[in-house]
């Protein structure tokens, strides 16, 4: 299901984009774009989530309430894997794409995020390049700023290049911003990029999201083991 904030952002921001915005969308897609986030105090809940991502960067296999839900997940992974292959991402092998998609799926469900939007965000942020670095040092698939590692005692910035850690951090951070903005995805994406209130970055992500829509809808998903 699309988050209400996502739907609201798409509805009001992505109809007949003017040339200036379209140009901005193309610009965001061609480079690693994050990194203007503002370092600010975070709650203990967010710190705990970031620590958990470091301690156990390998999410368990999703659990499902019924066979159809499991089959949906398998179909989704197969379709998304084909799309990643078509885009000639850094995810060269089937196993790499499978691990990547499982991680995205797990953390999106765990943090109550839209998988289509997160894949769109990764497309905009890094074009699915594992070792992408922005001009100000944001790293990896989801372009996580090194200062987030300060929330981890003895945090190693190099871990931000690890796929599972990077995606976990990115999803925790996006959920943190979404909570701060009370469910408004347009503003949350602005915070993620460090351009809160400006349309270019959210419009780019909402536009890229359309490339990852999967019409076969799930039922009864339990994304993590109890």
VENHU-V289372 format. One record per residue. N is the residue number from 1. RES is the residue in three letters. OMEGA is omega in whole degrees, 0 to 359 (none if undefined). NEAR is the number of other ideal C-beta (glycine too) atoms within 10 Angstrom. Layout:
n = {N N}
res = {RES RES}
omega = {OMEGA OMEGA}
near = {NEAR NEAR}
This chain:
n = {1 2 3 4 5 6 7 8 9 10 11 12 13 14 15 16 17 18 19 20 21 22 23 24 25 26 27 28 29 30 31 32 33 34 35 36 37 38 39 40 41 42 43 44 45 46 47 48 49 50 51 52 53 54 55 56 57 58 59 60 61 62 63 64 65 66 67 68 69 70 71 72 73 74 75 76 77 78 79 80 81 82 83 84 85 86 87 88 89 90 91 92 93 94 95 96 97 98 99 100 101 102 103 104 105 106 107 108 109 110 111 112 113 114 115 116 117 118 119 120 121 122 123 124 125 126 127 128 129 130 131 132 133 134 135 136 137 138 139 140 141 142 143 144 145 146 147 148 149 150 151 152 153 154 155 156 157 158 159 160 161 162 163 164 165 166 167 168 169 170 171 172 173 174 175 176 177 178 179 180 181 182 183 184 185 186 187 188 189 190 191 192 193 194 195 196 197 198 199 200 201 202 203 204 205 206 207 208 209 210 211 212 213 214 215 216 217 218 219 220 221 222 223 224 225 226}
res = {UNK UNK UNK UNK UNK UNK UNK UNK UNK UNK UNK UNK UNK UNK UNK UNK UNK UNK UNK UNK UNK UNK UNK UNK UNK UNK UNK UNK UNK UNK UNK UNK UNK UNK UNK UNK UNK UNK UNK UNK UNK UNK UNK UNK UNK UNK UNK UNK UNK UNK UNK UNK UNK UNK UNK UNK UNK UNK UNK UNK UNK UNK UNK UNK UNK UNK UNK UNK UNK UNK UNK UNK UNK UNK UNK UNK UNK UNK UNK UNK UNK UNK UNK UNK UNK UNK UNK UNK UNK UNK UNK UNK UNK UNK UNK UNK UNK UNK UNK UNK UNK UNK UNK UNK UNK UNK UNK UNK UNK UNK UNK UNK UNK UNK UNK UNK UNK UNK UNK UNK UNK UNK UNK UNK UNK UNK UNK UNK UNK UNK UNK UNK UNK UNK UNK UNK UNK UNK UNK UNK UNK UNK UNK UNK UNK UNK UNK UNK UNK UNK UNK UNK UNK UNK UNK UNK UNK UNK UNK UNK UNK UNK UNK UNK UNK UNK UNK UNK UNK UNK UNK UNK UNK UNK UNK UNK UNK UNK UNK UNK UNK UNK UNK UNK UNK UNK UNK UNK UNK UNK UNK UNK UNK UNK UNK UNK UNK UNK UNK UNK UNK UNK UNK UNK UNK UNK UNK UNK UNK UNK UNK UNK UNK UNK UNK UNK UNK UNK UNK UNK UNK UNK UNK UNK UNK UNK}
omega = {179 177 183 178 178 182 180 180 180 183 188 189 190 176 178 180 179 182 181 180 178 177 177 179 180 180 179 183 185 183 172 198 184 174 178 176 178 177 183 180 177 183 177 179 179 178 179 180 178 177 180 179 179 183 185 185 182 182 178 175 176 173 186 182 181 184 182 178 177 179 176 180 179 179 179 180 179 181 180 177 178 180 177 178 179 181 178 180 175 181 191 186 177 180 178 180 179 179 179 184 176 181 177 181 182 185 175 179 181 182 174 178 179 181 181 180 180 175 175 178 179 177 181 187 191 186 177 177 185 186 177 177 180 182 179 170 175 194 166 185 185 174 181 179 181 184 178 179 178 176 182 176 181 183 181 182 180 180 179 174 175 188 185 178 183 181 177 179 182 181 176 181 180 177 177 180 179 176 178 182 175 174 180 184 178 180 179 177 176 177 182 181 184 180 186 177 179 190 192 183 177 179 179 180 178 178 180 179 183 179 187 177 178 191 179 189 182 171 170 183 169 191 178 181 178 none}
near = {9 15 17 11 20 25 13 15 25 21 10 10 16 19 7 5 18 10 7 10 17 14 12 19 21 11 12 23 15 10 13 23 27 27 19 17 21 9 9 8 5 17 11 8 11 17 15 12 22 24 14 13 23 20 8 11 17 9 21 11 11 18 13 18 11 11 9 12 17 16 13 19 20 10 13 18 18 13 15 21 17 11 14 21 14 9 12 10 20 16 22 11 9 11 9 16 21 15 16 25 21 18 21 24 20 21 27 21 18 18 20 13 22 19 20 19 24 24 25 22 31 26 23 28 31 27 20 18 16 17 11 23 16 17 10 14 15 26 27 26 31 25 28 29 22 15 15 23 20 13 18 17 8 6 17 11 16 11 19 24 16 17 18 20 21 25 25 26 29 29 25 26 24 23 19 21 20 23 15 14 17 9 13 20 28 22 19 26 29 20 23 26 26 17 17 19 9 12 21 19 26 28 24 28 29 25 22 22 24 11 13 22 11 16 5 10 8 18 10 12 16 12 19 13 9 4}
